[in-house]
Amino acid sequence: MNEVATLIQLPPAEAASRILAGADRSWARRFVDEVDRQQATGRLQHLTSRWQISNAAAAEIFGVSRQAFSKWLTKGPPAGREGAIADLDAATELLERYLRPERIPAVVRREAPALDGRSLLQLARTAPSAEVLEAVRTMFDLRRVQP
């Protein structure tokens, strides 16, 4: 078994201890920063892929230029955007839990009476990300349909 395979079998705290035992502080900080960057950019790519939206559409959701969003995909988003990214990632995970992946683009584009005639995509462009997450939670709240 190679070293990476061995590390990922360990509890995260033990794996971190082993990595840090063999690295200097500067390398460890760069490693953590790179893991954070890759996770954040992965969540952005996941959103654009599942919702089948362009970088320009994603940029509009986050209120930035297309160029700025493209930069986020390579260098990582600013720390202040973590909450919005987390909300939209959680909304996407809920959509994946309840829908077939190929249905997600249609669902996020469908206007809904519960959203005042807007779609989830329109809501994402105009409202805080927490509202999008709450709308998706409400959409799949099965307690509402039980007698």
N, CA, C and O atoms as a GROMACS GRO file, in nm:
protein
  588
    1MET      N    1   0.086  -0.118   0.000
    1MET     CA    2   0.000   0.000   0.000
    1MET      C    3   0.090   0.124   0.000
    1MET      O    4   0.188   0.129   0.075
    2ASN      N    5   0.059   0.225  -0.084
    2ASN     CA    6   0.142   0.344  -0.088
    2ASN      C    7   0.113   0.435   0.031
    2ASN      O    8   0.018   0.413   0.105
    3GLU      N    9   0.195   0.537   0.048
    3GLU     CA   10   0.185   0.625   0.165
    3GLU      C   11   0.052   0.699   0.172
    3GLU      O   12  -0.005   0.714   0.280
    4VAL      N   13   0.002   0.746   0.059
    4VAL     CA   14  -0.125   0.819   0.058
    4VAL      C   15  -0.237   0.726   0.099
    4VAL      O   16  -0.322   0.763   0.180
    5ALA      N   17  -0.239   0.607   0.045
    5ALA     CA   18  -0.343   0.510   0.080
    5ALA      C   19  -0.338   0.479   0.229
    5ALA      O   20  -0.442   0.463   0.293
    6THR      N   21  -0.218   0.470   0.284
    6THR     CA   22  -0.203   0.445   0.428
    6THR      C   23  -0.259   0.562   0.508
    6THR      O   24  -0.331   0.542   0.606
    7LEU      N   25  -0.227   0.684   0.467
    7LEU     CA   26  -0.272   0.804   0.540
    7LEU      C   27  -0.424   0.816   0.541
    7LEU      O   28  -0.484   0.847   0.644
    8ILE      N   29  -0.488   0.790   0.427
    8ILE     CA   30  -0.633   0.810   0.423
    8ILE      C   31  -0.710   0.703   0.498
    8ILE      O   32  -0.831   0.716   0.518
    9GLN      N   33  -0.642   0.597   0.539
    9GLN     CA   34  -0.705   0.495   0.622
    9GLN      C   35  -0.707   0.536   0.770
    9GLN      O   36  -0.781   0.479   0.850
   10LEU      N   37  -0.625   0.635   0.804
   10LEU     CA   38  -0.613   0.680   0.943
   10LEU      C   39  -0.719   0.783   0.978
   10LEU      O   40  -0.774   0.848   0.889
   11PRO      N   41  -0.748   0.798   1.107
   11PRO     CA   42  -0.832   0.911   1.147
   11PRO      C   43  -0.762   1.042   1.107
   11PRO      O   44  -0.639   1.049   1.113
   12PRO      N   45  -0.837   1.143   1.066
   12PRO     CA   46  -0.774   1.268   1.020
   12PRO      C   47  -0.672   1.327   1.116
   12PRO      O   48  -0.568   1.377   1.072
   13ALA      N   49  -0.698   1.324   1.245
   13ALA     CA   50  -0.603   1.382   1.341
   13ALA      C   51  -0.469   1.308   1.338
   13ALA      O   52  -0.363   1.370   1.344
   14GLU      N   53  -0.474   1.176   1.328
   14GLU     CA   54  -0.351   1.098   1.323
   14GLU      C   55  -0.277   1.121   1.191
   14GLU      O   56  -0.154   1.132   1.190
   15ALA      N   57  -0.351   1.128   1.081
   15ALA     CA   58  -0.288   1.155   0.951
   15ALA      C   59  -0.220   1.292   0.953
   15ALA      O   60  -0.108   1.306   0.903
   16ALA      N   61  -0.287   1.391   1.009
   16ALA     CA   62  -0.228   1.525   1.018
   16ALA      C   63  -0.101   1.522   1.102
   16ALA      O   64  -0.002   1.586   1.067
   17SER      N   65  -0.103   1.450   1.212
   17SER     CA   66   0.016   1.441   1.298
   17SER      C   67   0.133   1.379   1.223
   17SER      O   68   0.246   1.426   1.235
   18ARG      N   69   0.106   1.276   1.146
   18ARG     CA   70   0.214   1.212   1.069
   18ARG      C   71   0.270   1.305   0.962
   18ARG      O   72   0.391   1.312   0.941
   19ILE      N   73   0.182   1.375   0.894
   19ILE     CA   74   0.228   1.469   0.791
   19ILE      C   75   0.310   1.580   0.854
   19ILE      O   76   0.418   1.614   0.804
   20LEU      N   77   0.261   1.636   0.963
   20LEU     CA   78   0.331   1.748   1.027
   20LEU      C   79   0.463   1.706   1.090
   20LEU      O   80   0.554   1.788   1.102
   21ALA      N   81   0.473   1.581   1.130
   21ALA     CA   82   0.598   1.533   1.189
   21ALA      C   83   0.711   1.534   1.086
   21ALA      O   84   0.828   1.547   1.122
   22GLY      N   85   0.676   1.522   0.959
   22GLY     CA   86   0.778   1.517   0.854
   22GLY      C   87   0.789   1.644   0.772
   22GLY      O   88   0.858   1.644   0.670
   23ALA      N   89   0.725   1.752   0.813
   23ALA     CA   90   0.724   1.874   0.732
   23ALA      C   91   0.754   1.997   0.818
   23ALA      O   92   0.728   1.997   0.938
   24ASP      N   93   0.807   2.101   0.753
   24ASP     CA   94   0.826   2.226   0.828
   24ASP      C   95   0.696   2.305   0.827
   24ASP      O   96   0.605   2.276   0.748
   25ARG      N   97   0.686   2.402   0.912
   25ARG     CA   98   0.562   2.480   0.930
   25ARG      C   99   0.520   2.550   0.801
   25ARG      O  100   0.401   2.556   0.769
   26SER      N  101   0.616   2.602   0.728
   26SER     CA  102   0.585   2.674   0.605
   26SER      C  103   0.521   2.580   0.502
   26SER      O  104   0.421   2.614   0.439
   27TRP      N  105   0.579   2.463   0.485
   27TRP     CA  106   0.523   2.366   0.391
   27TRP      C  107   0.385   2.324   0.436
   27TRP      O  108   0.294   2.314   0.354
   28ALA      N  109   0.367   2.299   0.565
   28ALA     CA  110   0.238   2.256   0.618
   28ALA      C  111   0.130   2.362   0.592
   28ALA      O  112   0.018   2.328   0.556
   29ARG      N  113   0.164   2.490   0.611
   29ARG     CA  114   0.069   2.598   0.587
   29ARG      C  115   0.030   2.603   0.439
   29ARG      O  116  -0.088   2.618   0.406
   30ARG      N  117   0.128   2.590   0.350
   30ARG     CA  118   0.101   2.590   0.205
   30ARG      C  119   0.014   2.470   0.167
   30ARG      O  120  -0.074   2.482   0.083
   31PHE      N  121   0.041   2.356   0.230
   31PHE     CA  122  -0.038   2.236   0.203
   31PHE      C  123  -0.184   2.258   0.242
   31PHE      O  124  -0.275   2.228   0.164
   32VAL      N  125  -0.207   2.309   0.361
   32VAL     CA  126  -0.343   2.334   0.408
   32VAL      C  127  -0.413   2.436   0.319
   32VAL      O  128  -0.530   2.420   0.285
   33ASP      N  129  -0.341   2.542   0.281
   33ASP     CA  130  -0.399   2.642   0.192
   33ASP      C  131  -0.439   2.581   0.058
   33ASP      O  132  -0.544   2.615   0.003
   34GLU      N  133  -0.356   2.491   0.007
   34GLU     CA  134  -0.387   2.427  -0.121
   34GLU      C  135  -0.506   2.332  -0.109
   34GLU      O  136  -0.589   2.327  -0.200
   35VAL      N  137  -0.516   2.259   0.000
   35VAL     CA  138  -0.633   2.173   0.022
   35VAL      C  139  -0.759   2.259   0.027
   35VAL      O  140  -0.860   2.225  -0.034
   36ASP      N  141  -0.754   2.370   0.101
   36ASP     CA  142  -0.869   2.460   0.109
   36ASP      C  143  -0.907   2.515  -0.029
   36ASP      O  144  -1.025   2.520  -0.064
   37ARG      N  145  -0.806   2.555  -0.106
   37ARG     CA  146  -0.831   2.612  -0.239
   37ARG      C  147  -0.897   2.507  -0.328
   37ARG      O  148  -0.995   2.537  -0.397
   38GLN      N  149  -0.845   2.386  -0.327
   38GLN     CA  150  -0.901   2.282  -0.412
   38GLN      C  151  -1.042   2.244  -0.371
   38GLN      O  152  -1.126   2.215  -0.457
   39GLN      N  153  -1.069   2.244  -0.243
   39GLN     CA  154  -1.206   2.213  -0.198
   39GLN      C  155  -1.303   2.322  -0.244
   39GLN      O  156  -1.411   2.292  -0.294
   40ALA      N  157  -1.264   2.448  -0.227
   40ALA     CA  158  -1.351   2.559  -0.265
   40ALA      C  159  -1.375   2.562  -0.416
   40ALA      O  160  -1.488   2.578  -0.460
   41THR      N  161  -1.269   2.546  -0.494
   41THR     CA  162  -1.287   2.549  -0.639
   41THR      C  163  -1.367   2.426  -0.684
   41THR      O  164  -1.445   2.435  -0.779
   42GLY      N  165  -1.348   2.314  -0.618
   42GLY     CA  166  -1.426   2.195  -0.651
   42GLY      C  167  -1.574   2.216  -0.628
   42GLY      O  168  -1.657   2.170  -0.707
   43ARG      N  169  -1.609   2.286  -0.520
   43ARG     CA  170  -1.751   2.312  -0.493
   43ARG      C  171  -1.809   2.406  -0.598
   43ARG      O  172  -1.925   2.391  -0.637
   44LEU      N  173  -1.731   2.504  -0.643
   44LEU     CA  174  -1.778   2.595  -0.748
   44LEU      C  175  -1.799   2.520  -0.879
   44LEU      O  176  -1.898   2.540  -0.948
   45GLN      N  177  -1.705   2.433  -0.913
   45GLN     CA  178  -1.717   2.354  -1.035
   45GLN      C  179  -1.836   2.258  -1.026
   45GLN      O  180  -1.906   2.235  -1.125
   46HIS      N  181  -1.858   2.204  -0.909
   46HIS     CA  182  -1.971   2.115  -0.886
   46HIS      C  183  -2.102   2.190  -0.910
   46HIS      O  184  -2.193   2.137  -0.974
   47LEU      N  185  -2.113   2.311  -0.858
   47LEU     CA  186  -2.233   2.393  -0.877
   47LEU      C  187  -2.256   2.420  -1.026
   47LEU      O  188  -2.367   2.398  -1.075
   48THR      N  189  -2.155   2.467  -1.096
   48THR     CA  190  -2.174   2.500  -1.238
   48THR      C  191  -2.205   2.375  -1.320
   48THR      O  192  -2.283   2.381  -1.415
   49SER      N  193  -2.147   2.263  -1.283
   49SER     CA  194  -2.171   2.139  -1.354
   49SER      C  195  -2.312   2.086  -1.330
   49SER      O  196  -2.384   2.056  -1.425
   50ARG      N  197  -2.352   2.075  -1.204
   50ARG     CA  198  -2.484   2.017  -1.172
   50ARG      C  199  -2.598   2.106  -1.218
   50ARG      O  200  -2.699   2.056  -1.268
   51TRP      N  201  -2.582   2.237  -1.202
   51TRP     CA  202  -2.688   2.329  -1.243
   51TRP      C  203  -2.680   2.359  -1.392
   51TRP      O  204  -2.769   2.422  -1.448
   52GLN      N  205  -2.572   2.313  -1.457
   52GLN     CA  206  -2.545   2.339  -1.598
   52GLN      C  207  -2.556   2.489  -1.629
   52GLN      O  208  -2.634   2.532  -1.713
   53ILE      N  209  -2.473   2.566  -1.557
   53ILE     CA  210  -2.468   2.710  -1.580
   53ILE      C  211  -2.326   2.748  -1.623
   53ILE      O  212  -2.229   2.681  -1.589
   54SER      N  213  -2.318   2.854  -1.697
   54SER     CA  214  -2.189   2.904  -1.744
   54SER      C  215  -2.117   2.977  -1.631
   54SER      O  216  -2.176   3.009  -1.528
   55ASN      N  217  -1.990   3.003  -1.653
   55ASN     CA  218  -1.915   3.084  -1.556
   55ASN      C  219  -1.976   3.223  -1.545
   55ASN      O  220  -1.976   3.282  -1.437
   56ALA      N  221  -2.028   3.276  -1.655
   56ALA     CA  222  -2.092   3.407  -1.652
   56ALA      C  223  -2.216   3.405  -1.563
   56ALA      O  224  -2.240   3.499  -1.487
   57ALA      N  225  -2.295   3.298  -1.574
   57ALA     CA  226  -2.415   3.286  -1.490
   57ALA      C  227  -2.377   3.269  -1.343
   57ALA      O  228  -2.440   3.327  -1.255
   58ALA      N  229  -2.273   3.191  -1.317
   58ALA     CA  230  -2.226   3.174  -1.179
   58ALA      C  231  -2.173   3.306  -1.125
   58ALA      O  232  -2.195   3.339  -1.009
   59ALA      N  233  -2.104   3.380  -1.209
   59ALA     CA  234  -2.052   3.510  -1.166
   59ALA      C  235  -2.167   3.603  -1.127
   59ALA      O  236  -2.158   3.677  -1.029
   60GLU      N  237  -2.274   3.597  -1.204
   60GLU     CA  238  -2.392   3.679  -1.172
   60GLU      C  239  -2.451   3.641  -1.037
   60GLU      O  240  -2.492   3.727  -0.960
   61ILE      N  241  -2.456   3.512  -1.008
   61ILE     CA  242  -2.507   3.465  -0.879
   61ILE      C  243  -2.425   3.524  -0.764
   61ILE      O  244  -2.480   3.566  -0.662
   62PHE      N  245  -2.293   3.528  -0.782
   62PHE     CA  246  -2.205   3.576  -0.676
   62PHE      C  247  -2.180   3.727  -0.684
   62PHE      O  248  -2.109   3.782  -0.600
   63GLY      N  249  -2.238   3.793  -0.784
   63GLY     CA  250  -2.225   3.937  -0.795
   63GLY      C  251  -2.085   3.984  -0.830
   63GLY      O  252  -2.039   4.088  -0.784
   64VAL      N  253  -2.017   3.903  -0.914
   64VAL     CA  254  -1.882   3.940  -0.959
   64VAL      C  255  -1.876   3.930  -1.111
   64VAL      O  256  -1.969   3.879  -1.174
   65SER      N  257  -1.768   3.978  -1.169
   65SER     CA  258  -1.750   3.967  -1.313
   65SER      C  259  -1.717   3.823  -1.351
   65SER      O  260  -1.674   3.744  -1.267
   66ARG      N  261  -1.736   3.792  -1.477
   66ARG     CA  262  -1.700   3.660  -1.528
   66ARG      C  263  -1.551   3.634  -1.509
   66ARG      O  264  -1.510   3.523  -1.476
   67GLN      N  265  -1.471   3.738  -1.530
   67GLN     CA  266  -1.326   3.725  -1.512
   67GLN      C  267  -1.291   3.695  -1.367
   67GLN      O  268  -1.204   3.613  -1.339
   68ALA      N  269  -1.359   3.762  -1.275
   68ALA     CA  270  -1.333   3.737  -1.132
   68ALA      C  271  -1.370   3.594  -1.096
   68ALA      O  272  -1.297   3.527  -1.023
   69PHE      N  273  -1.484   3.547  -1.147
   69PHE     CA  274  -1.525   3.410  -1.117
   69PHE      C  275  -1.425   3.311  -1.175
   69PHE      O  276  -1.390   3.212  -1.110
   70SER      N  277  -1.379   3.335  -1.296
   70SER     CA  278  -1.279   3.247  -1.356
   70SER      C  279  -1.152   3.242  -1.271
   70SER      O  280  -1.089   3.138  -1.257
   71LYS      N  281  -1.117   3.355  -1.215
   71LYS     CA  282  -1.001   3.360  -1.126
   71LYS      C  283  -1.026   3.276  -1.000
   71LYS      O  284  -0.935   3.210  -0.950
   72TRP      N  285  -1.149   3.280  -0.949
   72TRP     CA  286  -1.184   3.198  -0.833
   72TRP      C  287  -1.161   3.050  -0.863
   72TRP      O  288  -1.117   2.975  -0.777
   73LEU      N  289  -1.190   3.010  -0.987
   73LEU     CA  290  -1.176   2.869  -1.024
   73LEU      C  291  -1.030   2.824  -1.030
   73LEU      O  292  -1.001   2.705  -1.019
   74THR      N  293  -0.939   2.918  -1.047
   74THR     CA  294  -0.797   2.880  -1.051
   74THR      C  295  -0.725   2.910  -0.920
   74THR      O  296  -0.642   2.831  -0.875
   75LYS      N  297  -0.756   3.024  -0.860
   75LYS     CA  298  -0.683   3.065  -0.739
   75LYS      C  299  -0.762   3.047  -0.611
   75LYS      O  300  -0.708   3.061  -0.501
   76GLY      N  301  -0.889   3.016  -0.626
   76GLY     CA  302  -0.976   3.001  -0.509
   76GLY      C  303  -1.051   3.129  -0.483
   76GLY      O  304  -1.002   3.238  -0.513
   77PRO      N  305  -1.170   3.118  -0.427
   77PRO     CA  306  -1.251   3.237  -0.398
   77PRO      C  307  -1.200   3.309  -0.274
   77PRO      O  308  -1.128   3.250  -0.193
   78PRO      N  309  -1.236   3.436  -0.259
   78PRO     CA  310  -1.199   3.508  -0.138
   78PRO      C  311  -1.266   3.444  -0.016
   78PRO      O  312  -1.375   3.388  -0.026
   79ALA      N  313  -1.202   3.455   0.097
   79ALA     CA  314  -1.254   3.393   0.221
   79ALA      C  315  -1.393   3.443   0.255
   79ALA      O  316  -1.473   3.368   0.311
   80GLY      N  317  -1.424   3.566   0.223
   80GLY     CA  318  -1.555   3.622   0.255
   80GLY      C  319  -1.670   3.560   0.180
   80GLY      O  320  -1.786   3.584   0.214
   81ARG      N  321  -1.642   3.481   0.079
   81ARG     CA  322  -1.747   3.418  -0.001
   81ARG      C  323  -1.776   3.275   0.044
   81ARG      O  324  -1.863   3.210  -0.013
   82GLU      N  325  -1.705   3.226   0.143
   82GLU     CA  326  -1.718   3.088   0.188
   82GLU      C  327  -1.861   3.053   0.228
   82GLU      O  328  -1.909   2.945   0.196
   83GLY      N  329  -1.930   3.143   0.297
   83GLY     CA  330  -2.067   3.116   0.341
   83GLY      C  331  -2.162   3.095   0.225
   83GLY      O  332  -2.241   3.001   0.225
   84ALA      N  333  -2.154   3.182   0.125
   84ALA     CA  334  -2.241   3.170   0.008
   84ALA      C  335  -2.210   3.042  -0.069
   84ALA      O  336  -2.301   2.973  -0.116
   85ILE      N  337  -2.083   3.011  -0.083
   85ILE     CA  338  -2.045   2.888  -0.154
   85ILE      C  339  -2.096   2.766  -0.078
   85ILE      O  340  -2.147   2.672  -0.139
   86ALA      N  341  -2.082   2.768   0.053
   86ALA     CA  342  -2.129   2.655   0.135
   86ALA      C  343  -2.281   2.638   0.124
   86ALA      O  344  -2.330   2.526   0.114
   87ASP      N  345  -2.355   2.749   0.125
   87ASP     CA  346  -2.501   2.741   0.113
   87ASP      C  347  -2.541   2.680  -0.020
   87ASP      O  348  -2.626   2.591  -0.025
   88LEU      N  349  -2.481   2.727  -0.129
   88LEU     CA  350  -2.518   2.676  -0.261
   88LEU      C  351  -2.471   2.533  -0.281
   88LEU      O  352  -2.536   2.456  -0.352
   89ASP      N  353  -2.360   2.497  -0.219
   89ASP     CA  354  -2.314   2.359  -0.225
   89ASP      C  355  -2.412   2.268  -0.150
   89ASP      O  356  -2.444   2.160  -0.198
   90ALA      N  357  -2.458   2.312  -0.034
   90ALA     CA  358  -2.555   2.233   0.043
   90ALA      C  359  -2.687   2.220  -0.034
   90ALA      O  360  -2.749   2.114  -0.033
   91ALA      N  361  -2.729   2.328  -0.100
   91ALA     CA  362  -2.851   2.322  -0.181
   91ALA      C  363  -2.834   2.222  -0.295
   91ALA      O  364  -2.926   2.145  -0.325
   92THR      N  365  -2.717   2.222  -0.357
   92THR     CA  366  -2.690   2.129  -0.466
   92THR      C  367  -2.689   1.986  -0.416
   92THR      O  368  -2.741   1.896  -0.483
   93GLU      N  369  -2.631   1.963  -0.299
   93GLU     CA  370  -2.632   1.827  -0.242
   93GLU      C  371  -2.773   1.779  -0.214
   93GLU      O  372  -2.804   1.661  -0.236
   94LEU      N  373  -2.860   1.868  -0.166
   94LEU     CA  374  -3.001   1.829  -0.144
   94LEU      C  375  -3.068   1.794  -0.277
   94LEU      O  376  -3.141   1.695  -0.286
   95LEU      N  377  -3.045   1.876  -0.378
   95LEU     CA  378  -3.103   1.846  -0.509
   95LEU      C  379  -3.055   1.709  -0.559
   95LEU      O  380  -3.133   1.632  -0.614
   96GLU      N  381  -2.927   1.680  -0.538
   96GLU     CA  382  -2.873   1.550  -0.578
   96GLU      C  383  -2.935   1.436  -0.499
   96GLU      O  384  -2.953   1.327  -0.553
   97ARG      N  385  -2.968   1.460  -0.375
   97ARG     CA  386  -3.026   1.354  -0.292
   97ARG      C  387  -3.166   1.317  -0.340
   97ARG      O  388  -3.204   1.200  -0.335
   98TYR      N  389  -3.241   1.416  -0.388
   98TYR     CA  390  -3.381   1.391  -0.420
   98TYR      C  391  -3.411   1.382  -0.570
   98TYR      O  392  -3.521   1.341  -0.608
   99LEU      N  393  -3.317   1.420  -0.654
   99LEU     CA  394  -3.341   1.421  -0.798
   99LEU      C  395  -3.234   1.342  -0.872
   99LEU      O  396  -3.121   1.327  -0.824
  100ARG      N  397  -3.270   1.292  -0.989
  100ARG     CA  398  -3.168   1.236  -1.077
  100ARG      C  399  -3.083   1.353  -1.128
  100ARG      O  400  -3.136   1.460  -1.154
  101PRO      N  401  -2.955   1.333  -1.141
  101PRO     CA  402  -2.866   1.443  -1.182
  101PRO      C  403  -2.911   1.516  -1.308
  101PRO      O  404  -2.897   1.638  -1.317
  102GLU      N  405  -2.963   1.443  -1.405
  102GLU     CA  406  -3.003   1.507  -1.530
  102GLU      C  407  -3.128   1.595  -1.515
  102GLU      O  408  -3.159   1.673  -1.605
  103ARG      N  409  -3.200   1.583  -1.403
  103ARG     CA  410  -3.320   1.665  -1.378
  103ARG      C  411  -3.287   1.797  -1.310
  103ARG      O  412  -3.368   1.891  -1.315
  104ILE      N  413  -3.172   1.806  -1.248
  104ILE     CA  414  -3.138   1.926  -1.170
  104ILE      C  415  -3.143   2.054  -1.253
  104ILE      O  416  -3.202   2.152  -1.208
  105PRO      N  417  -3.083   2.059  -1.373
  105PRO     CA  418  -3.089   2.184  -1.450
  105PRO      C  419  -3.231   2.233  -1.476
  105PRO      O  420  -3.258   2.352  -1.469
  106ALA      N  421  -3.321   2.141  -1.507
  106ALA     CA  422  -3.461   2.180  -1.532
  106ALA      C  423  -3.527   2.230  -1.405
  106ALA      O  424  -3.602   2.328  -1.409
  107VAL      N  425  -3.501   2.165  -1.294
  107VAL     CA  426  -3.563   2.205  -1.167
  107VAL      C  427  -3.515   2.343  -1.124
  107VAL      O  428  -3.595   2.424  -1.077
  108VAL      N  429  -3.388   2.372  -1.138
  108VAL     CA  430  -3.338   2.503  -1.094
  108VAL      C  431  -3.386   2.615  -1.185
  108VAL      O  432  -3.383   2.732  -1.147
  109ARG      N  433  -3.431   2.580  -1.306
  109ARG     CA  434  -3.481   2.682  -1.401
  109ARG      C  435  -3.633   2.696  -1.400
  109ARG      O  436  -3.687   2.792  -1.455
  110ARG      N  437  -3.702   2.602  -1.338
  110ARG     CA  438  -3.848   2.603  -1.338
  110ARG      C  439  -3.900   2.708  -1.240
  110ARG      O  440  -3.861   2.711  -1.123
  111GLU      N  441  -3.989   2.792  -1.290
  111GLU     CA  442  -4.053   2.891  -1.203
  111GLU      C  443  -4.148   2.819  -1.108
  111GLU      O  444  -4.217   2.725  -1.148
  112ALA      N  445  -4.151   2.864  -0.984
  112ALA     CA  446  -4.230   2.796  -0.882
  112ALA      C  447  -4.318   2.896  -0.808
  112ALA      O  448  -4.272   3.003  -0.769
  113PRO      N  449  -4.445   2.862  -0.788
  113PRO     CA  450  -4.534   2.950  -0.712
  113PRO      C  451  -4.479   2.979  -0.572
  113PRO      O  452  -4.494   3.091  -0.522
  114ALA      N  453  -4.417   2.880  -0.510
  114ALA     CA  454  -4.363   2.899  -0.375
  114ALA      C  455  -4.249   3.001  -0.371
  114ALA      O  456  -4.213   3.052  -0.265
  115LEU      N  457  -4.192   3.030  -0.488
  115LEU     CA  458  -4.083   3.128  -0.497
  115LEU      C  459  -4.132   3.256  -0.564
  115LEU      O  460  -4.055   3.330  -0.625
  116ASP      N  461  -4.262   3.282  -0.550
  116ASP     CA  462  -4.324   3.400  -0.612
  116ASP      C  463  -4.303   3.403  -0.763
  116ASP      O  464  -4.278   3.508  -0.822
  117GLY      N  465  -4.313   3.286  -0.825
  117GLY     CA  466  -4.302   3.276  -0.969
  117GLY      C  467  -4.158   3.278  -1.021
  117GLY      O  468  -4.136   3.282  -1.142
  118ARG      N  469  -4.062   3.277  -0.930
  118ARG     CA  470  -3.922   3.275  -0.973
  118ARG      C  471  -3.870   3.131  -0.973
  118ARG      O  472  -3.932   3.042  -0.915
  119SER      N  473  -3.758   3.112  -1.038
  119SER     CA  474  -3.690   2.983  -1.033
  119SER      C  475  -3.582   2.990  -0.927
  119SER      O  476  -3.549   3.097  -0.876
  120LEU      N  477  -3.527   2.874  -0.893
  120LEU     CA  478  -3.414   2.873  -0.798
  120LEU      C  479  -3.297   2.952  -0.855
  120LEU      O  480  -3.226   3.021  -0.781
  121LEU      N  481  -3.276   2.943  -0.986
  121LEU     CA  482  -3.166   3.016  -1.049
  121LEU      C  483  -3.190   3.167  -1.038
  121LEU      O  484  -3.097   3.242  -1.009
  122GLN      N  485  -3.313   3.211  -1.062
  122GLN     CA  486  -3.344   3.353  -1.045
  122GLN      C  487  -3.328   3.396  -0.900
  122GLN      O  488  -3.276   3.504  -0.872
  123LEU      N  489  -3.372   3.311  -0.809
  123LEU     CA  490  -3.357   3.341  -0.667
  123LEU      C  491  -3.210   3.354  -0.630
  123LEU      O  492  -3.172   3.445  -0.556
  124ALA      N  493  -3.127   3.264  -0.682
  124ALA     CA  494  -2.984   3.269  -0.652
  124ALA      C  495  -2.921   3.398  -0.702
  124ALA      O  496  -2.825   3.448  -0.642
  125ARG      N  497  -2.973   3.453  -0.809
  125ARG     CA  498  -2.919   3.578  -0.864
  125ARG      C  499  -2.961   3.701  -0.784
  125ARG      O  500  -2.892   3.803  -0.786
  126THR      N  501  -3.073   3.691  -0.713
  126THR     CA  502  -3.129   3.812  -0.652
  126THR      C  503  -3.137   3.809  -0.499
  126THR      O  504  -3.156   3.913  -0.437
  127ALA      N  505  -3.124   3.693  -0.440
  127ALA     CA  506  -3.144   3.681  -0.295
  127ALA      C  507  -3.018   3.625  -0.230
  127ALA      O  508  -2.932   3.568  -0.298
  128PRO      N  509  -3.006   3.641  -0.099
  128PRO     CA  510  -2.892   3.580  -0.029
  128PRO      C  511  -2.892   3.428  -0.047
  128PRO      O  512  -2.998   3.366  -0.057
  129SER      N  513  -2.775   3.371  -0.050
  129SER     CA  514  -2.760   3.228  -0.072
  129SER      C  515  -2.834   3.145   0.033
  129SER      O  516  -2.880   3.034   0.004
  130ALA      N  517  -2.846   3.197   0.154
  130ALA     CA  518  -2.918   3.125   0.259
  130ALA      C  519  -3.065   3.105   0.220
  130ALA      O  520  -3.126   3.005   0.258
  131GLU      N  521  -3.121   3.200   0.146
  131GLU     CA  522  -3.260   3.186   0.100
  131GLU      C  523  -3.274   3.075  -0.004
  131GLU      O  524  -3.374   3.004  -0.007
  132VAL      N  525  -3.173   3.060  -0.087
  132VAL     CA  526  -3.174   2.953  -0.187
  132VAL      C  527  -3.171   2.818  -0.115
  132VAL      O  528  -3.248   2.728  -0.147
  133LEU      N  529  -3.081   2.805  -0.019
  133LEU     CA  530  -3.073   2.680   0.057
  133LEU      C  531  -3.204   2.652   0.128
  133LEU      O  532  -3.251   2.539   0.126
  134GLU      N  533  -3.263   2.752   0.189
  134GLU     CA  534  -3.390   2.732   0.259
  134GLU      C  535  -3.501   2.694   0.161
  134GLU      O  536  -3.586   2.611   0.194
  135ALA      N  537  -3.502   2.754   0.043
  135ALA     CA  538  -3.603   2.720  -0.058
  135ALA      C  539  -3.590   2.574  -0.100
  135ALA      O  540  -3.691   2.505  -0.117
  136VAL      N  541  -3.468   2.526  -0.117
  136VAL     CA  542  -3.448   2.386  -0.155
  136VAL      C  543  -3.490   2.294  -0.040
  136VAL      O  544  -3.552   2.190  -0.062
  137ARG      N  545  -3.456   2.332   0.082
  137ARG     CA  546  -3.499   2.251   0.198
  137ARG      C  547  -3.651   2.242   0.203
  137ARG      O  548  -3.706   2.134   0.224
  138THR      N  549  -3.718   2.354   0.183
  138THR     CA  550  -3.864   2.358   0.186
  138THR      C  551  -3.923   2.273   0.073
  138THR      O  552  -4.023   2.204   0.091
  139MET      N  553  -3.860   2.280  -0.043
  139MET     CA  554  -3.906   2.206  -0.159
  139MET      C  555  -3.915   2.056  -0.131
  139MET      O  556  -4.004   1.988  -0.180
  140PHE      N  557  -3.821   2.006  -0.051
  140PHE     CA  558  -3.815   1.862  -0.024
  140PHE      C  559  -3.850   1.828   0.121
  140PHE      O  560  -3.813   1.723   0.171
  141ASP      N  561  -3.923   1.918   0.187
  141ASP     CA  562  -3.966   1.892   0.324
  141ASP      C  563  -4.086   1.798   0.319
  141ASP      O  564  -4.200   1.840   0.296
  142LEU      N  565  -4.060   1.671   0.340
  142LEU     CA  566  -4.166   1.570   0.328
  142LEU      C  567  -4.268   1.577   0.442
  142LEU      O  568  -4.375   1.518   0.430
  143ARG      N  569  -4.238   1.647   0.548
  143ARG     CA  570  -4.335   1.661   0.658
  143ARG      C  571  -4.456   1.739   0.612
  143ARG      O  572  -4.565   1.723   0.668
  144ARG      N  573  -4.440   1.824   0.509
  144ARG     CA  574  -4.551   1.904   0.460
  144ARG      C  575  -4.657   1.820   0.392
  144ARG      O  576  -4.774   1.861   0.386
  145VAL      N  577  -4.619   1.704   0.339
  145VAL     CA  578  -4.716   1.622   0.264
  145VAL      C  579  -4.774   1.507   0.345
  145VAL      O  580  -4.858   1.433   0.295
  146GLN      N  581  -4.731   1.491   0.468
  146GLN     CA  582  -4.784   1.383   0.552
  146GLN      C  583  -4.915   1.429   0.615
  146GLN      O  584  -4.930   1.546   0.650
  147PRO      N  585  -5.012   1.336   0.629
  147PRO     CA  586  -5.143   1.372   0.688
  147PRO      C  587  -5.132   1.405   0.835
  147PRO      O  588  -5.232   1.437   0.898
   0.00000   0.00000   0.00000
